[in-house]
Each structure stands twice: as C-alpha cells, then as structure tokens.
Amino acid sequence: MKKVLLLILALSMGGKYAIAQDTGENDLKNFRFGLKATGMVNWYKPEDKNKFTSQGATARGSYGLITEFRMNKVVSFATGVQVDYDGGRLAFNENDTNFYFLSKDLELLERSDSTSTASKYRLNSRFYRTTYLTIPIGLKLKSPEIGALTYFGQFGVNASFRLKSRADDKLNAVSGGASNETINQQVSQSDILNTTDMNIFKFSLNIGVGAEWSIAGSTSLVFGLNWYNGFSNVLKSESKYLFRNRNNGYEATKQNAKSNAIALTVGILF
C-alpha cells in the first residue's frame, strides 16, 4: 500500500512538472522570430538654433523582422532588421540665408557643377523624407507570465544605413548673380532628390516598454512603445549643395540635426 501511495505521488508531481513546462514554453524557447509594423512620430532637433528651427513632428513608419535569443529566463538578446521611413521638418532662418541650384530633373547640383541653365533658389524650409535600413541591437528584460501577458522593457541602439532621401521645399526663386541677386515670388518644390546631402549612417538610442499576449504555445502578439533618441548628425556636416552668399561670394552651409522619434509597434512572435 505504501508503495502504491508513493507511486501515485510521483505521478502527480510529474504531471505538475509537465504542465509547468507547457505553460512556460515561451520562457524555455531559446530562439524566437517574428514580424512587426511600426507607426512613428518623427522630428528633427537642430544643433544650431540660430541657423535652423524645428518645424514640429511628422507621421512616419517602418516594418521588419524580429529575432530574439534567450540568455536566461529574464534576459534575451533582441535584434532583427527593419526598413525605416524617417523624416523631419526644418526652417532655415532668414538671417542665415541659404541657396541652392536645381536641375530640371529636380536633383540638387553641386555649386561647382551648376550651369547657366540651372535654376537658383533661396531655401526657407524643408521636409526631409529619408529611408533607412536599420538593425536594432539591444537587451529585452521580461517579467514572468501574468495571466496571458508577459511584460518587458528593452534598451539598446538602432544602427541605420541610409538608402535614399527626398525633400519637399518652400523657397523663393532667385535671379541674378552673387553680387546682384533678386529674390522673386515664393514657390514650392516637391520630391527633390537630396540623398547625397544626408549622412550614410544614423545611430539612435532605443528605449522601450511593452507586453506579449500569448495566443497559442510560443506564439504571441507583441505591443511596444519606444523612444528613439538620435545621437548622430543625419545631415552632411558641410553641404556641397546648400551655400550662403557672403561678401558677394559662395560659402558652404554647415548643418547638424539629430533625428528623434516615438514609435508604437505591433508584431507577432513565434
């Protein structure tokens, strides 16, 4: 009888352990992957406020692949790859007037390559629309599963490679040479190719919180809120395309702005 009772107790404990393993499957899986889509509110923060002024935020977005490598029950190494549609708006202050030449194909021309047939403009404000390929690198710290939800915080860096950039400008047409410029009516130009006036790399601090909602086995819906705090200049520090008229001559425009964003992510992890 005693042996039977011991056998029943052993089977009972084994059953509880099996259930615990099944309900904790998300924690025990060493590698997870999934997909995500993100809506972002982006803005540019200029370094020199005497030259540039931020004109507020703009709605942008991204999509990509999520991967996670479990280090222990609490910490995972989180990375992946995503395409970011970044952007920002800057006003160019009138006391630091900037000009540029534009080809008939809406492509910025270097000052040395401008011809007599190129159009010259005074730039008042610009809306930057830049596409990046981004690799997020960071740590994800998860709570135990509470009901169907697991809460997490994450900390890391986004490393981005510029793919292409276009701009929408508000400007004035300009006639005459450097010594006798005439500022004409205000106009707008859209979809200007300015890729080569943007830095190739962009780096941002990535801090976020969120939750996973377990829907079946190791499959979860993911919801996250992140802050991307840029710490590198997204613009070329000395422009080959924007110039200032100084003493009847041309001088390159020095520029510096950081890209910041608040991002809301929805995804699925397997």
C-alpha positions in Angstrom: 0.0 0.0 0.0 2.8 2.3 0.9 4.5 1.7 -2.5 1.2 2.4 -4.3 0.9 5.8 -2.5 4.5 6.7 -3.3 3.8 5.8 -7.0 0.7 8.0 -7.1 2.6 10.9 -5.5 5.4 10.6 -8.0 3.0 10.5 -11.0 1.2 13.6 -9.6 4.4 15.5 -9.2 5.4 14.5 -12.7 2.1 15.7 -14.1 2.5 19.1 -12.4 6.0 19.4 -13.8 4.8 18.6 -17.4 2.0 21.3 -17.1 4.6 23.8 -15.8 6.8 23.1 -18.8 3.8 23.5 -21.2 2.6 26.8 -19.7 6.2 28.2 -19.6 7.0 27.3 -23.2 7.7 30.9 -24.1 10.4 31.2 -21.4 12.1 27.9 -22.4 12.4 28.6 -26.1 15.9 29.7 -27.0 15.2 31.3 -30.3 12.1 33.3 -31.5 11.4 35.2 -34.6 8.5 37.2 -36.0 7.3 40.2 -37.9 6.4 43.8 -36.9 4.9 47.0 -38.2 5.5 50.4 -36.5 3.9 53.8 -36.6 6.2 56.6 -35.7 6.1 60.3 -34.9 9.4 61.8 -36.1 11.1 65.2 -35.6 14.5 66.7 -36.3 16.4 68.5 -33.5 18.8 71.1 -35.0 22.1 71.7 -33.2 22.5 75.4 -34.2 19.2 77.1 -33.4 20.5 80.4 -34.8 20.5 78.8 -38.3 17.8 76.2 -38.1 14.4 75.8 -36.4 12.5 72.6 -35.9 9.0 72.8 -37.5 7.4 70.1 -35.4 6.7 66.4 -35.9 5.6 64.3 -38.8 4.0 60.8 -39.1 6.2 58.1 -40.5 6.5 54.3 -40.1 8.6 51.1 -40.5 8.3 47.3 -40.9 10.7 44.5 -40.4 11.8 41.2 -38.9 12.2 40.5 -35.1 14.6 37.9 -33.7 15.3 37.0 -30.1 18.0 34.8 -28.5 17.2 33.8 -24.9 20.1 34.3 -22.5 18.2 33.2 -19.4 14.5 33.3 -18.2 14.6 37.1 -17.8 17.0 38.4 -20.4 17.0 38.0 -24.2 19.3 39.5 -26.9 17.0 41.2 -29.3 17.8 42.2 -32.9 16.5 41.9 -36.4 16.3 44.1 -39.5 13.8 46.8 -40.5 13.1 49.4 -43.1 12.5 52.9 -41.5 10.8 55.7 -43.2 12.3 58.6 -41.2 11.8 62.3 -41.6 11.7 65.8 -40.1 11.0 69.4 -40.9 13.5 72.3 -40.6 13.1 76.0 -41.2 16.2 77.9 -42.4 16.3 81.3 -40.6 16.3 84.4 -42.7 19.4 85.9 -41.0 21.4 82.9 -42.3 20.1 82.7 -45.9 20.8 79.5 -47.8 20.6 79.0 -51.6 20.9 76.0 -54.0 20.9 75.1 -57.6 18.4 72.7 -59.0 18.5 70.7 -62.3 15.4 70.3 -64.5 15.2 66.7 -63.1 14.7 68.0 -59.5 18.1 66.9 -58.5 20.4 69.2 -56.4 23.5 70.3 -58.1 26.9 70.9 -56.6 28.0 74.6 -56.7 31.0 73.7 -58.9 28.7 71.8 -61.3 25.9 74.4 -61.7 25.4 75.8 -65.2 23.9 79.0 -66.5 20.7 76.9 -67.3 20.3 75.7 -63.7 17.6 77.3 -61.5 18.7 79.0 -58.3 16.5 79.2 -55.2 16.6 80.6 -51.7 15.6 77.8 -49.2 13.1 78.8 -46.5 12.1 75.4 -45.1 12.5 71.7 -45.9 10.6 68.5 -45.2 13.1 65.6 -45.2 11.9 62.1 -46.2 14.7 59.5 -45.7 14.6 55.7 -46.0 17.0 53.7 -43.8 17.8 50.0 -43.4 18.1 49.6 -39.6 19.5 46.9 -37.4 18.3 47.2 -33.8 20.7 45.8 -31.2 19.7 45.5 -27.5 18.5 43.6 -24.5 15.0 42.6 -23.6 14.1 42.0 -20.0 10.8 40.1 -19.4 8.6 39.5 -16.4 7.1 36.1 -15.5 3.8 35.4 -17.4 0.9 37.1 -15.6 -2.3 35.6 -16.9 -1.8 35.7 -20.7 0.5 38.7 -20.6 4.3 39.0 -20.3 5.6 42.5 -19.7 9.1 43.7 -20.9 11.5 46.6 -21.1 14.2 47.0 -23.6 17.4 49.0 -24.0 19.8 49.2 -27.0 20.9 51.0 -30.1 19.5 51.4 -33.6 22.2 51.4 -36.3 20.8 52.7 -39.6 22.2 52.8 -43.2 20.7 55.4 -45.5 19.1 54.1 -48.7 17.6 57.2 -50.3 16.2 60.6 -49.4 13.9 63.1 -50.9 12.7 66.6 -49.8 9.8 68.9 -50.2 10.9 72.6 -50.1 9.3 76.0 -49.6 11.6 78.6 -51.3 11.9 81.7 -53.4 13.1 81.7 -57.0 16.3 83.8 -57.4 17.6 85.6 -60.4 20.9 87.4 -61.0 24.4 86.6 -59.8 26.0 86.6 -56.4 26.5 90.4 -56.5 23.1 91.4 -57.8 20.6 88.7 -56.6 16.9 89.4 -57.0 14.5 87.4 -54.7 11.3 86.6 -56.6 8.0 85.1 -55.6 7.7 82.2 -53.1 7.2 78.8 -54.7 7.2 75.1 -53.6 9.2 72.2 -55.0 8.3 68.5 -54.2 10.2 65.3 -54.4 13.7 66.8 -54.7 16.5 64.1 -54.7 18.8 65.0 -51.8 20.3 61.6 -50.9 23.9 62.6 -51.2 23.3 65.6 -48.8 22.4 63.1 -46.0 24.9 61.1 -43.9 25.2 57.4 -44.8 24.9 56.2 -41.2 22.5 57.2 -38.3 22.6 56.0 -34.7 19.9 56.2 -32.1 19.4 55.2 -28.5 16.4 52.8 -28.3 14.4 52.6 -25.1 11.1 50.9 -24.8 8.4 49.0 -22.8 5.7 46.6 -23.9 3.8 43.4 -23.5 3.4 40.0 -25.1 0.0 38.4 -25.3 0.3 34.6 -25.5 -2.2 33.2 -28.1 -1.1 29.6 -28.6 2.0 27.8 -27.4 5.1 30.0 -28.0 3.2 32.3 -30.4 2.5 35.8 -29.0 1.2 39.1 -30.2 3.6 41.9 -29.3 2.8 45.5 -28.4 5.6 48.0 -27.8 6.2 51.7 -27.2 9.7 53.0 -27.9 11.7 56.2 -27.8 14.4 56.7 -30.5 16.9 59.4 -29.3 19.3 60.2 -32.1 22.9 61.0 -31.2 24.4 61.3 -34.7 24.1 64.0 -37.4 21.7 62.9 -40.1 22.8 65.7 -42.4 26.2 66.1 -44.1 28.2 68.4 -41.8 29.2 70.6 -44.7 26.8 70.7 -47.6 28.0 70.5 -51.2 24.6 71.8 -52.3 23.5 74.4 -49.9 25.5 77.6 -49.9 25.4 81.1 -48.4 26.1 84.4 -50.2 28.9 86.0 -48.2 30.7 89.1 -49.5 29.4 88.5 -53.0 30.8 85.0 -52.9 29.6 81.5 -52.0 30.3 79.7 -48.7 29.3 76.1 -47.9 26.4 75.7 -45.3 27.4 73.9 -42.1 24.5 71.8 -40.8 23.7 69.5 -37.9 20.5 67.9 -36.8 19.5 64.8 -34.9 16.5 62.5 -35.7 14.2 61.6 -32.8 11.0 59.5 -32.8 8.3 57.9 -30.6 7.3 54.5 -32.1 4.3 52.3 -31.5 4.9 48.7 -32.6 2.5 45.8 -33.2 4.0 42.4 -34.1 3.8 38.6 -33.8 6.5 36.3 -32.3 6.7 32.6 -32.9 
